[in-house]
Amino acid sequence: MSQFVRLLHLVDSALPTGSFAYSYGLESSFTFGLIKTPTDFRQHLYAYLQQVASLELPFMYSCFTVPALGEELHQLAEEYDAQLLVLTLHRASVTQGKTWLKLLTTFYPDAGLPELRAWFVARQLPLHFTLSFTLALKQADFPLPDLQAVYLHMALRDQLSAAIRLGFLGPLEGHRLQHDFYTVFEHLLARFARQSYQEATRSAFLLDTTQTLHEDIYSKLFQN
């Protein structure tokens, strides 16, 4: 129980991991009229979570099952990097990955996290957030099912927080929507939680398109 409570603390939005700064295309979707109604937004959330599950959960599973800091992890890291075709998303992922590892090192100084960073640096591999999140917490002895569940929680929470800050939702409405969408998690976890990274897919290409449009916003509340 205490380990899970620690995990809840680590994914608290108050910790300075940088996730609050990014809208992942949501701001441009509002600005350019791709999301206009509450129904549009619900459809967006489902598509977004579907892509998070189909892409990120398999990589998280493989981070737990491949040998630590070996050739297969090298291939996994290269494959993940190749999946991030949108420059702003790529840049955000690397920035958050570095920040996350630095933060975890302060909480778990004996988990060997500097060696993890050194391994990626020596091979000139970008340490993306999903890999940093999973590998660091694995070395801190957190179980994979908990990590996958809270990863979906973070994805949902950050989109709803962005919608609230952009004025599309009120706080109570946003939290009620978050409560409702937790019912989707069981389905997504059952389908994707134990797939390998070779089975990972991007399933919502319109989301990638909205992230490229983000650069054309005249005045931005978020990065991307």
Secondary structure, DSSP 8 states (H G I E B T S, - for coil): -HHHHHHHHHT-TTSSSSGGG--TTHHHHHHTTS--SHHHHHHHHHHHHHHHHHHHHHHHHHHHHS-TTSHHHHHHHHHHHHH--SHHHHHHHHHHHHHHHHHHHHH-TTS-HHHHHHHHHHTT----HHHHHHHHHHHTT--HHHHHHHHHHHHHHHHHHHHHHTTSS-HHHHHHHHHHHHHHHHHHHHHHTT--GGG-----HHHHHHHHHGGG-SS-SS--
